[in-house]
């Protein structure tokens, strides 16, 4: 049996037209780092709160380890579930030292054991010697580490983190993704993180769970999620993409679209004639005599690449232009004609 198991978990709030979380099933193995990813209102935070015990499900069951913490006959309160929680705003007590913030949840421990454990987790998060300081004396990244240290102090079964990187600037955010992952691996903890940011999810996760309107859309590794999105929602939410409709050819390996014939990475297993495909912008490689060509309508500089919007010859004026990523050093002007090839490995058949 999986370490954490959610079965048919549902939460319907009073007066809401649809459930916030709708009969989701999720299995998490011990030591995994999982991210719940999706837009605001998709049900990811409600799922986290039900797992923590802060929100009572309408129906379904929750197992942690070999113990049921919620079903139609059982409700284990939050403090008895063996869960460490890191809140979005860190929720540190400003009037307490860092050491006392970490010791706060160790109610049944002796004073000596509390101090020893606080020292241990501060060393784990790279803040050895910071115990006598106060939260306002620390940077945002250091405060986040303290919040994580406090969550780890009682030796929980699982750590839950709600939007842990949202309050950090871009440079610190990238650093903290690495630090948080490293700390969780060292502590050998199972973790579930909630975020709406694809880069956060991909950087820290073993697997990503994409949610929308209370329903799980796809569960996959970051690589698989990006290269093989299951449906149009996932393809568009997880990075940029070009969505095209077309007809699957008889060889089951090519799709005829308005931009021409596009190769799939492998033969389709589903003999459906009318299909939809996702083509990632970086899968469109500029080539002097490429198979596809069109006129440049817009160029946006993204620092690491140029985002080029291209209107192909027979493309309907009302439809979205193709988005192609071009090397930053290449001179591309609006109005010019460019050619490109499409890498099959970044093409995927998707559901509507």
Order of alpha helices (4+ residues) and beta strands (2+ residues): beta-beta-beta-alpha-beta-beta-beta-beta-alpha-alpha-alpha-beta-alpha-beta-alpha-beta-beta-alpha-alpha-beta-beta-beta-beta-beta-beta-beta-beta-beta-beta
